[in-house]
Amino acid sequence: MLKLRWMTASVCAVLAVSTALFAAPDAFAQAEPPKPAQIVVNDSGGAMQNAMRSAFYNEFEKRYGIKVVNTSPVDLGKLQAMVKSNNIEWAVTEIGGQDAILAERSNLFEPLDLKIIDLSRYPKHLQDRKFVFPKGVYSTVMGYRSDAFKEGNRPKSWADFWDTKKFPGPRTMQNAPVDNLEFALLADGVAADKLYPIDLDRAFKKLDQIKKDVAVWWTTGAQSAQVLIDKEAVLGTAWNGRYYVLIDQGAPITIEWNQGAMKESSFGIPKGAKDAYWGQKFLALVSEAKAQGIYANIIGYPGLNLDATKFTDAKLIPFLPTSLENFPKQWWTDLAWWADNGPAVTEQWSRWMLQK
């Protein structure tokens, strides 16, 4: 009798396990939250928003049947206010480099679910990201009018940028300390791996030497490259994509990638977002090589999936900071240093700009 009861119990246990195994797929399916009618993705607007619509938003809508509503601009203050009030409008938001550091430190983001988001084909140092999703990379680079300098005598470094005798003509630079301080130190002979912490006195002293030759201190990305087209300057700085758009249209501009300043662009899921799961699914799509290839083909800024170049137009690859030729020539901006020191350095920059 005891043996019969033991056998009966064993059979029931086996049946229970079998039932659970067969039911598992349904259980997992039920764990996925209901699909909302829409999610809101906050981005930087303009041409980038259009490119993301073509590469990411439309594909997400097609794949999941969830409409993507986009808003802009990127705003750290608004993100902070949303999280503090627990009134989250965004499922995902784009975020600038050092602002991403500040947002993570302030606990404004949901953790990335790396079971959903596949970063295995990203550079090693990015594969274990916890809160900030590495959307892509861009560089601040030197650009010049191709007709301003003869072949064989063209600027190749920031030391050349500062050499107004060998490379005469007006310059243009961004009206901001980031990049310019580092470029000044590179021009003064500091090695790229020794830039941080920035020697502010040395950097501003070097900037004093070039200040009178800067005809335009640009304030927008569009202005940075247009200054060369309008011949207000022959040599300048800009984000690589800004130069590429005009070069693609036939403008006589050449990019010099040597000593370019690379920066990561990012996405984050606001802490407490009601559609956080679908935000994770959106970032999973953005991480895919094909989607990143489409995005780069449109805007000239690559993602960080190492397979994305398989889907990138061959004529574009030489204009990407991640190409095999360009990548080793550049250095990464220390966003953590700028997050810690940015406000104070920006005040010092403003005072310096007012000096004659």
One Martini backbone bead per residue (centre of mass of N, CA, C, O) as a GRO file, in nm:
protein
  356
    1MET     BB    1   0.059   0.062  -0.022
    2LEU     BB    2   0.303   0.248   0.009
    3LYS     BB    3   0.411   0.195  -0.277
    4LEU     BB    4   0.161   0.304  -0.426
    5ARG     BB    5   0.174   0.590  -0.310
    6TRP     BB    6   0.458   0.655  -0.415
    7MET     BB    7   0.392   0.614  -0.718
    8THR     BB    8   0.167   0.822  -0.735
    9ALA     BB    9   0.338   1.066  -0.648
   10SER     BB   10   0.546   1.043  -0.878
   11VAL     BB   11   0.355   1.075  -1.114
   12CYS     BB   12   0.250   1.353  -1.030
   13ALA     BB   13   0.522   1.496  -1.041
   14VAL     BB   14   0.582   1.447  -1.338
   15LEU     BB   15   0.325   1.581  -1.445
   16ALA     BB   16   0.385   1.859  -1.325
   17VAL     BB   17   0.648   1.913  -1.474
   18SER     BB   18   0.539   1.874  -1.760
   19THR     BB   19   0.326   2.096  -1.745
   20ALA     BB   20   0.526   2.326  -1.688
   21LEU     BB   21   0.694   2.299  -1.945
   22PHE     BB   22   0.457   2.336  -2.150
   23ALA     BB   23   0.367   2.619  -2.008
   24ALA     BB   24   0.609   2.815  -2.024
   25PRO     BB   25   0.562   2.984  -2.280
   26ASP     BB   26   0.301   3.114  -2.172
   27ALA     BB   27   0.426   3.238  -1.922
   28PHE     BB   28   0.627   3.419  -2.069
   29ALA     BB   29   0.419   3.569  -2.239
   30GLN     BB   30   0.265   3.684  -1.985
   31ALA     BB   31   0.517   3.858  -1.882
   32GLU     BB   32   0.452   4.036  -2.103
   33PRO     BB   33   0.353   4.328  -2.147
   34PRO     BB   34   0.141   4.520  -2.264
   35LYS     BB   35   0.066   4.696  -2.539
   36PRO     BB   36   0.100   4.996  -2.629
   37ALA     BB   37   0.012   5.239  -2.849
   38GLN     BB   38   0.263   5.405  -2.725
   39ILE     BB   39   0.580   5.573  -2.745
   40VAL     BB   40   0.827   5.792  -2.601
   41VAL     BB   41   1.089   5.967  -2.778
   42ASN     BB   42   1.365   6.151  -2.683
   43ASP     BB   43   1.531   6.398  -2.882
   44SER     BB   44   1.739   6.626  -3.084
   45GLY     BB   45   1.638   6.649  -3.355
   46GLY     BB   46   1.613   6.703  -3.673
   47ALA     BB   47   1.817   6.511  -3.858
   48MET     BB   48   1.831   6.290  -3.640
   49GLN     BB   49   1.533   6.232  -3.621
   50ASN     BB   50   1.496   6.144  -3.914
   51ALA     BB   51   1.697   5.906  -3.899
   52MET     BB   52   1.551   5.755  -3.667
   53ARG     BB   53   1.292   5.711  -3.813
   54SER     BB   54   1.410   5.533  -4.045
   55ALA     BB   55   1.585   5.322  -3.861
   56PHE     BB   56   1.386   5.284  -3.588
   57TYR     BB   57   1.085   5.370  -3.563
   58ASN     BB   58   0.959   5.220  -3.804
   59GLU     BB   59   1.055   4.935  -3.719
   60PHE     BB   60   0.913   4.923  -3.447
   61GLU     BB   61   0.626   4.953  -3.555
   62LYS     BB   62   0.637   4.702  -3.740
   63ARG     BB   63   0.721   4.485  -3.521
   64TYR     BB   64   0.499   4.583  -3.267
   65GLY     BB   65   0.261   4.800  -3.307
   66ILE     BB   66   0.411   5.067  -3.200
   67LYS     BB   67   0.404   5.387  -3.154
   68VAL     BB   68   0.630   5.660  -3.230
   69VAL     BB   69   0.689   5.934  -3.028
   70ASN     BB   70   0.846   6.244  -3.083
   71THR     BB   71   1.074   6.445  -2.897
   72SER     BB   72   1.192   6.783  -2.809
   73PRO     BB   73   1.456   6.822  -2.639
   74VAL     BB   74   1.729   6.769  -2.472
   75ASP     BB   75   1.673   6.741  -2.097
   76LEU     BB   76   1.790   6.717  -1.783
   77GLY     BB   77   1.591   6.886  -1.614
   78LYS     BB   78   1.334   6.735  -1.705
   79LEU     BB   79   1.420   6.458  -1.610
   80GLN     BB   80   1.441   6.529  -1.311
   81ALA     BB   81   1.145   6.623  -1.276
   82MET     BB   82   1.006   6.360  -1.354
   83VAL     BB   83   1.132   6.174  -1.140
   84LYS     BB   84   1.055   6.339  -0.888
   85SER     BB   85   0.729   6.333  -0.971
   86ASN     BB   86   0.646   6.070  -1.123
   87ASN     BB   87   0.620   6.203  -1.440
   88ILE     BB   88   0.654   6.005  -1.709
   89GLU     BB   89   0.681   6.052  -2.064
   90TRP     BB   90   0.925   5.867  -2.118
   91ALA     BB   91   1.085   5.574  -2.238
   92VAL     BB   92   1.304   5.748  -2.395
   93THR     BB   93   1.634   5.915  -2.388
   94GLU     BB   94   1.834   6.129  -2.492
   95ILE     BB   95   2.194   6.194  -2.411
   96GLY     BB   96   2.451   6.355  -2.319
   97GLY     BB   97   2.751   6.279  -2.216
   98GLN     BB   98   2.780   6.427  -1.926
   99ASP     BB   99   2.477   6.398  -1.860
  100ALA     BB  100   2.482   6.090  -1.834
  101ILE     BB  101   2.659   6.084  -1.585
  102LEU     BB  102   2.472   6.254  -1.402
  103ALA     BB  103   2.220   6.073  -1.427
  104GLU     BB  104   2.343   5.820  -1.308
  105ARG     BB  105   2.431   5.946  -1.033
  106SER     BB  106   2.109   6.036  -0.986
  107ASN     BB  107   1.913   5.799  -1.052
  108LEU     BB  108   1.748   5.835  -1.360
  109PHE     BB  109   1.780   5.522  -1.434
  110GLU     BB  110   1.728   5.237  -1.570
  111PRO     BB  111   1.821   4.937  -1.604
  112LEU     BB  112   1.976   4.740  -1.817
  113ASP     BB  113   1.862   4.468  -2.021
  114LEU     BB  114   2.093   4.219  -2.125
  115LYS     BB  115   1.868   4.007  -2.224
  116ILE     BB  116   1.762   4.210  -2.451
  117ILE     BB  117   2.034   4.359  -2.482
  118ASP     BB  118   2.286   4.335  -2.735
  119LEU     BB  119   2.655   4.382  -2.665
  120SER     BB  120   2.857   4.162  -2.797
  121ARG     BB  121   2.942   4.368  -3.061
  122TYR     BB  122   3.091   4.544  -2.874
  123PRO     BB  123   3.304   4.696  -2.717
  124LYS     BB  124   3.426   4.580  -2.429
  125HIS     BB  125   3.375   4.853  -2.250
  126LEU     BB  126   3.040   4.825  -2.329
  127GLN     BB  127   2.908   4.535  -2.244
  128ASP     BB  128   2.846   4.632  -1.913
  129ARG     BB  129   2.623   4.816  -1.910
  130LYS     BB  130   2.378   4.959  -1.678
  131PHE     BB  131   2.232   5.259  -1.789
  132VAL     BB  132   2.399   5.347  -2.047
  133PHE     BB  133   2.336   5.372  -2.382
  134PRO     BB  134   2.532   5.315  -2.672
  135LYS     BB  135   2.443   5.470  -2.957
  136GLY     BB  136   2.721   5.633  -3.031
  137VAL     BB  137   2.958   5.817  -3.246
  138TYR     BB  138   3.163   6.115  -3.228
  139SER     BB  139   3.353   6.392  -3.377
  140THR     BB  140   3.595   6.633  -3.324
  141VAL     BB  141   3.721   6.809  -3.604
  142MET     BB  142   3.920   6.891  -3.862
  143GLY     BB  143   3.868   7.155  -4.107
  144TYR     BB  144   3.906   7.239  -4.464
  145ARG     BB  145   3.982   7.411  -4.733
  146SER     BB  146   4.107   7.270  -5.019
  147ASP     BB  147   4.178   7.565  -5.165
  148ALA     BB  148   4.383   7.685  -4.931
  149PHE     BB  149   4.574   7.428  -4.976
  150LYS     BB  150   4.834   7.262  -5.078
  151GLU     BB  151   4.954   6.993  -5.182
  152GLY     BB  152   5.161   6.891  -4.905
  153ASN     BB  153   5.026   7.163  -4.735
  154ARG     BB  154   4.861   7.035  -4.477
  155PRO     BB  155   4.687   7.001  -4.204
  156LYS     BB  156   4.759   6.739  -3.921
  157SER     BB  157   4.735   6.926  -3.659
  158TRP     BB  158   4.715   7.137  -3.386
  159ALA     BB  159   4.983   7.270  -3.442
  160ASP     BB  160   4.894   7.361  -3.725
  161PHE     BB  161   4.650   7.529  -3.641
  162TRP     BB  162   4.847   7.734  -3.480
  163ASP     BB  163   5.000   7.778  -3.760
  164THR     BB  164   4.971   8.087  -3.923
  165LYS     BB  165   5.213   8.084  -4.124
  166LYS     BB  166   5.182   7.807  -4.273
  167PHE     BB  167   4.846   7.847  -4.208
  168PRO     BB  168   4.671   8.072  -4.333
  169GLY     BB  169   4.393   8.214  -4.177
  170PRO     BB  170   4.089   8.187  -4.071
  171ARG     BB  171   3.909   8.075  -3.791
  172THR     BB  172   3.704   7.806  -3.632
  173MET     BB  173   3.520   7.775  -3.317
  174GLN     BB  174   3.390   7.681  -3.038
  175ASN     BB  175   3.181   7.821  -2.780
  176ALA     BB  176   3.380   7.623  -2.588
  177PRO     BB  177   3.586   7.426  -2.386
  178VAL     BB  178   3.528   7.180  -2.513
  179ASP     BB  179   3.817   7.059  -2.684
  180ASN     BB  180   3.987   7.323  -2.685
  181LEU     BB  181   4.168   7.247  -2.448
  182GLU     BB  182   4.281   6.989  -2.574
  183PHE     BB  183   4.390   7.113  -2.835
  184ALA     BB  184   4.591   7.301  -2.697
  185LEU     BB  185   4.763   7.078  -2.567
  186LEU     BB  186   4.837   6.933  -2.827
  187ALA     BB  187   4.976   7.187  -2.951
  188ASP     BB  188   5.181   7.183  -2.683
  189GLY     BB  189   5.263   6.849  -2.661
  190VAL     BB  190   5.047   6.677  -2.549
  191ALA     BB  191   4.945   6.378  -2.485
  192ALA     BB  192   4.652   6.208  -2.516
  193ASP     BB  193   4.710   6.028  -2.239
  194LYS     BB  194   4.764   6.338  -2.076
  195LEU     BB  195   4.508   6.537  -2.055
  196TYR     BB  196   4.428   6.402  -1.780
  197PRO     BB  197   4.409   6.644  -1.612
  198ILE     BB  198   4.349   6.956  -1.693
  199ASP     BB  199   4.562   7.222  -1.779
  200LEU     BB  200   4.436   7.525  -1.764
  201ASP     BB  201   4.665   7.729  -1.786
  202ARG     BB  202   4.796   7.606  -2.039
  203ALA     BB  203   4.549   7.613  -2.227
  204PHE     BB  204   4.484   7.922  -2.216
  205LYS     BB  205   4.761   8.017  -2.309
  206LYS     BB  206   4.736   7.883  -2.590
  207LEU     BB  207   4.469   8.027  -2.676
  208ASP     BB  208   4.585   8.313  -2.686
  209GLN     BB  209   4.742   8.262  -2.965
  210ILE     BB  210   4.452   8.214  -3.145
  211LYS     BB  211   4.218   8.416  -3.091
  212LYS     BB  212   4.266   8.642  -3.322
  213ASP     BB  213   4.210   8.402  -3.558
  214VAL     BB  214   3.910   8.387  -3.466
  215ALA     BB  215   3.629   8.475  -3.646
  216VAL     BB  216   3.446   8.219  -3.542
  217TRP     BB  217   3.215   8.136  -3.281
  218TRP     BB  218   3.046   7.868  -3.267
  219THR     BB  219   2.695   7.737  -3.169
  220THR     BB  220   2.636   7.544  -3.416
  221GLY     BB  221   2.653   7.286  -3.627
  222ALA     BB  222   2.572   7.432  -3.890
  223GLN     BB  223   2.776   7.669  -3.863
  224SER     BB  224   3.055   7.528  -3.856
  225ALA     BB  225   3.055   7.453  -4.173
  226GLN     BB  226   2.944   7.714  -4.316
  227VAL     BB  227   3.188   7.896  -4.273
  228LEU     BB  228   3.352   7.763  -4.504
  229ILE     BB  229   3.157   7.813  -4.737
  230ASP     BB  230   3.160   8.141  -4.676
  231LYS     BB  231   3.470   8.221  -4.613
  232GLU     BB  232   3.523   8.300  -4.299
  233ALA     BB  233   3.693   8.034  -4.320
  234VAL     BB  234   3.961   7.773  -4.363
  235LEU     BB  235   3.964   7.677  -4.052
  236GLY     BB  236   3.829   7.408  -3.834
  237THR     BB  237   3.555   7.301  -3.628
  238ALA     BB  238   3.368   6.983  -3.604
  239TRP     BB  239   3.135   6.765  -3.657
  240ASN     BB  240   3.168   6.519  -3.877
  241GLY     BB  241   2.874   6.522  -4.002
  242ARG     BB  242   2.875   6.819  -4.095
  243TYR     BB  243   3.089   6.781  -4.313
  244TYR     BB  244   2.974   6.541  -4.474
  245VAL     BB  245   2.718   6.667  -4.592
  246LEU     BB  246   2.880   6.874  -4.770
  247ILE     BB  247   3.069   6.681  -4.917
  248ASP     BB  248   2.831   6.517  -5.050
  249GLN     BB  249   2.758   6.804  -5.210
  250GLY     BB  250   3.066   6.917  -5.302
  251ALA     BB  251   3.238   7.037  -5.095
  252PRO     BB  252   3.560   7.201  -5.024
  253ILE     BB  253   3.622   6.962  -4.792
  254THR     BB  254   3.849   6.858  -4.530
  255ILE     BB  255   3.929   6.590  -4.323
  256GLU     BB  256   4.101   6.567  -4.005
  257TRP     BB  257   4.152   6.288  -3.786
  258ASN     BB  258   4.378   6.376  -3.635
  259GLN     BB  259   4.306   6.422  -3.302
  260GLY     BB  260   4.032   6.341  -3.248
  261ALA     BB  261   3.719   6.383  -3.060
  262MET     BB  262   3.562   6.140  -2.891
  263LYS     BB  263   3.203   6.061  -2.855
  264GLU     BB  264   2.926   5.963  -2.677
  265SER     BB  265   2.612   5.859  -2.749
  266SER     BB  266   2.283   5.847  -2.578
  267PHE     BB  267   2.067   5.635  -2.383
  268GLY     BB  268   1.765   5.636  -2.169
  269ILE     BB  269   1.567   5.511  -1.895
  270PRO     BB  270   1.352   5.635  -1.703
  271LYS     BB  271   1.277   5.643  -1.389
  272GLY     BB  272   0.956   5.489  -1.385
  273ALA     BB  273   0.875   5.397  -1.650
  274LYS     BB  274   0.590   5.245  -1.777
  275ASP     BB  275   0.757   5.158  -2.064
  276ALA     BB  276   1.034   5.010  -2.007
  277TYR     BB  277   1.022   4.748  -2.167
  278TRP     BB  278   0.990   4.896  -2.449
  279GLY     BB  279   1.253   5.042  -2.417
  280GLN     BB  280   1.430   4.792  -2.430
  281LYS     BB  281   1.335   4.704  -2.715
  282PHE     BB  282   1.433   4.955  -2.856
  283LEU     BB  283   1.737   4.926  -2.782
  284ALA     BB  284   1.769   4.653  -2.919
  285LEU     BB  285   1.727   4.764  -3.203
  286VAL     BB  286   1.956   4.980  -3.198
  287SER     BB  287   2.187   4.750  -3.162
  288GLU     BB  288   2.161   4.675  -3.446
  289ALA     BB  289   2.342   4.660  -3.731
  290LYS     BB  290   2.140   4.737  -3.954
  291ALA     BB  291   2.021   4.991  -3.823
  292GLN     BB  292   2.297   5.138  -3.802
  293GLY     BB  293   2.358   5.144  -4.103
  294ILE     BB  294   2.118   5.317  -4.186
  295TYR     BB  295   2.183   5.559  -4.008
  296ALA     BB  296   2.464   5.625  -4.127
  297ASN     BB  297   2.370   5.671  -4.424
  298ILE     BB  298   2.209   5.935  -4.341
  299ILE     BB  299   2.409   6.100  -4.108
  300GLY     BB  300   2.726   5.993  -4.044
  301TYR     BB  301   2.665   5.825  -3.779
  302PRO     BB  302   2.773   5.578  -3.578
  303GLY     BB  303   2.765   5.299  -3.429
  304LEU     BB  304   2.897   5.022  -3.200
  305ASN     BB  305   2.852   4.802  -3.390
  306LEU     BB  306   3.088   4.605  -3.553
  307ASP     BB  307   2.870   4.512  -3.794
  308ALA     BB  308   2.758   4.776  -3.939
  309THR     BB  309   2.945   4.796  -4.199
  310LYS     BB  310   2.781   4.577  -4.363
  311PHE     BB  311   2.541   4.827  -4.388
  312THR     BB  312   2.747   5.025  -4.517
  313ASP     BB  313   2.843   5.249  -4.720
  314ALA     BB  314   3.149   5.254  -4.864
  315LYS     BB  315   3.172   5.574  -4.907
  316LEU     BB  316   3.135   5.636  -4.589
  317ILE     BB  317   3.357   5.501  -4.410
  318PRO     BB  318   3.588   5.731  -4.431
  319PHE     BB  319   3.369   5.924  -4.247
  320LEU     BB  320   3.425   5.746  -3.995
  321PRO     BB  321   3.545   5.711  -3.669
  322THR     BB  322   3.530   5.371  -3.692
  323SER     BB  323   3.732   5.327  -3.881
  324LEU     BB  324   4.028   5.167  -3.928
  325GLU     BB  325   4.177   5.442  -3.993
  326ASN     BB  326   4.053   5.657  -3.778
  327PHE     BB  327   4.040   5.545  -3.487
  328PRO     BB  328   4.360   5.545  -3.402
  329LYS     BB  329   4.386   5.877  -3.423
  330GLN     BB  330   4.217   5.895  -3.164
  331TRP     BB  331   4.022   6.021  -2.879
  332TRP     BB  332   3.875   6.015  -2.561
  333THR     BB  333   3.656   6.177  -2.391
  334ASP     BB  334   3.635   6.284  -2.051
  335LEU     BB  335   3.326   6.291  -1.914
  336ALA     BB  336   3.380   6.282  -1.609
  337TRP     BB  337   3.551   6.536  -1.594
  338TRP     BB  338   3.328   6.725  -1.707
  339ALA     BB  339   3.116   6.665  -1.490
  340ASP     BB  340   3.299   6.781  -1.254
  341ASN     BB  341   3.412   7.067  -1.423
  342GLY     BB  342   3.229   7.222  -1.623
  343PRO     BB  343   3.103   7.474  -1.476
  344ALA     BB  344   3.372   7.613  -1.395
  345VAL     BB  345   3.500   7.619  -1.682
  346THR     BB  346   3.275   7.783  -1.820
  347GLU     BB  347   3.321   8.039  -1.657
  348GLN     BB  348   3.614   8.079  -1.746
  349TRP     BB  349   3.548   8.101  -2.045
  350SER     BB  350   3.367   8.352  -2.035
  351ARG     BB  351   3.590   8.538  -1.929
  352TRP     BB  352   3.790   8.492  -2.165
  353MET     BB  353   3.603   8.600  -2.396
  354LEU     BB  354   3.601   8.904  -2.273
  355GLN     BB  355   3.881   8.919  -2.342
  356LYS     BB  356   4.139   9.092  -2.540
   0.00000   0.00000   0.00000
